[in-house]
Amino acid sequence: MDILKETIHRPFPVPSKRWILRQRWRNVSFMHWAVQPKHLRPFIPDRLTIDTYHSQAWIGILVFDMESIHFRGLPKLSLTPRFSEVNVRTYVTYNGVPGIYFLSIDVDNWASSKIAKRWYRLPYHDAAIANEPALHTYHYESIRRKQTYLKAEGSVTPISEIYHSEKKSLDYWLTERYRLYTAQKSALYEADIHHKPWPLQKAEANISRNSHLSRLKIDVNPFSPTVVHFSQGVDTLFWNIKKI
């Protein structure tokens, strides 16, 4: 497996058990806001520690396309057609291991929102999402189907050459995350992922709607992210979820 030949960039080792699912993430816009840790605490399970970079917590919105989803050992025919996703996430640790905690995941794909929601216990929602290129800019728009007041709209334009982040940099801290944590009722779960280092570009964002963030009532300007990146994408491997 070509993806597993490159692991030195990870902050902790690849799991010993075999991966179960493969995905491709493409045309990825990362928009991040610096926030005070206390503003995130109400949204995070008590057993998880809010991760910080130089004492600063971060909340991110990612917009991207997902394709080529298939289970290990099955023909490389995607389980679903290509679709787009918008997720709102922050960063946590558990027993010192860094990871992602999702506040919401909007997807334009019925199978993912229903099946993955039950399997991975993640906060999926059905939405109508577009993530379209126009020259060097990617325009996105999202409307949650059962909560139409939750909308996202804007564009992201790469402004630099492709590079890979250096360990200990903020770029690395925000993007090179290889474990997700999620909670259901009083139970906590984790799942590992792996991919090659993100090929990043510095970017600029022009946001006209961002109710996914503004509804959280966190003390940030939802139209002015602190840091913006774009990536052409990575191929990813997923391990099964487990209770911790």
N, C-alpha and C positions, 0 to 999 in steps of 0.2 A: 504494500500500500504506500504510494508515493507520499501522501500527506503525512504519514507517520515517520518518514525518514528525517523530518525536520522538527526537532523538539527542544533544542537548546534555548529557544526564546521563551519557553514557558516558565512561570514562577514556581511551579511544582510539577512532579512527574506525571506522565500519561498513565491512566489507570491500567492495571494489569489485565483485567477482564476485557473481553472483546466488545468493540463498539456494535451498536445495533441499527443505527440509522445514519444515512448520508444526505446532506443537503448542499445546495449552492446558494450563496447570498450574493446578489449583484446590485450595482448602482446604489451604494450605501451612503446615506447622508447622516453624519453624526453632529448633533447640535447639543452643546452642554452649557449648563448654568452653574456657577459657583453658588453654594447656599450654606447657611449656618447649620451645623449638624442638628441643633435642637428643633429646627423646622421640619426635619425629616422623621424625627423619632415617632410621631403618632402613626406613621404609615408602615413602620418596620416592626416585626415580631421582636419581643424582648430578648429572645435567645440569640439574636443576631446583633453584632456590633457594627455600627455605622463606620464604614471605612472613610478615611480622610487622606488628603494629600496636603502636606504642610498645614495641618489642622483645619483644612477646608473640605467640606463635603460637596458632592456634585450630584446633579440630576440631569439625565440625558434623554433626548428624544431621537430615535433612529427611524429613518424611512428607507425602505429597501425593497427589492424584488427577491422572491424566493422561487427556486426552480429545482428540477432534477432531485426529487425526494424519493428515496427508495430504501427498503430494508436490506440489511446484510444478507447475502446469499440468494437474493431474488434478482431477476433480470433488471437491467438498468433502464427500465421504463418507469418514468415518474408516476408516483401515486396520484398526483393531481397536476393540472396545468399550472403554468407560471402564475403567480399572484403577488400582490404587494402587501406590505405590513408596515404599521406604525407602532412602535413600542416606547413606553415611558419607563425608565429604569433608574435605579440608583445603585450604589456600591456598598457592599457589606463584607464582613469576615465572620467565619465561624471556626473556633479553635485555631485562629490565626491564618486560615486559608481564605484568600480573597475570592470574591465572586460578585454576581449580579443579582439584584432583587428587582423584579418587575412590578411596577405599580399598575400598569395596564398594557394590553397587547391587542391592537385592532388589526384584523386580517380580512382580506377580501377573498375568502375561501371557506366554504361551509365545512368541508371535511376537517380542515385544520382547527377551526374554531370549536368544533364539537368533539372530535376524537382526541386531539392534543390537549384540549382543556381537561378532559377526564383522565387521560394517561399521565400527563406531566403536571396536572393540578395548577396550571397557570391561568392568570386572569384574562382569558381571551374574550373578544367581543366581535360580532359581525359588523363589517363596515364596507362602504363603497370607497375604494381607494384608487387613485391614479398616481403614477410616478413616471413622468414622461420627459425624455430629453428634448431639448431645443438648442441646437448648436452645442455650446459647452455648458449649458445650464440644465439642471433637473428641476422640473416643476412638479409639485406634489399637492394633492388635495384629498382629504379624508372626511367622511361623514359617517358617524356611527348609526347603524340602521334603527335600533330601538331607542336611541337617545340622540335625536338629530341635532340637538343643541351642542353636541360634542363634535367640533369641527377643527380641522387643521388645514392650513393652506399657506403655501410659500414656495420659495425656490432656493436652491443651493448651487453655487458656481465654484468649481475648483480654480485656484489661483496660483498653484505651485506645481512643480514637477513631483513625480511620485517618489516617496522616500519611505524608509522603515524606521520606526521610532527606536530610540535608545532606552535601554533599561534605566529605571529611576527617573525618566522624564515624565511629564504630565501626559503627553501623548500616549506613552506606553501604559501608564496607570489607567487611563480612561478606556483604552481599546483592547488591550491584551488580557482578556478575562476568560478563564477556562472552566468555570463552574457557575451554575445557577442554583439559587436557593429559592424555595417557595414554601408557603404555609397553607394548610387547610385545617380550619378549626384550630385545635391546640397542637396539631402535629406539624413537624418541620421536615422538609425533604431537600435532597440535593441531587444534582445530575451533572456529569462532566461532559465537556466538549473538547474538540481539538481542531485546529486549523493551522496553516502556515502563518507567519507574521502578516499583519495587515499591511497592504500597500496603500499608504495614506497620501493624501494631498491636502494642503491647507485650503480652506474654502471660505466663502462669504455667504451669509444667509439673508434673505429678504422675506420676512414672515408677516403675513397679513391676518392670519387667524391662528390661535393657539389655545383653544379652550381646554385641551387635555392638561395643560400646565396651569392655566389661570384658575381652573376649578379647584385646584389643590390649595389655593390661597397661601402660597409660599411667597416670601418677600423677595421676588425677583421680577424683572421686566420680561414678560413672556415673548416679547418681540425682539429682544436683544440678547442672544446667547453670548456667553463669555468666550467660548472656543467653538470653532466649526471645522469639521474635517469632511472629506469625501473619499470614498474608496470604490474602485471598480469591483471589488468583492473578493471572497475567498470560498473555497470548498470546505465543508465542515463535517465532522463526525460527532455523533451523539452516543453516549452511553445511557443505560437504563437509569431511571430515577429510583432512589432508595430513601427510606425513612431514616432519620438520624435522631 
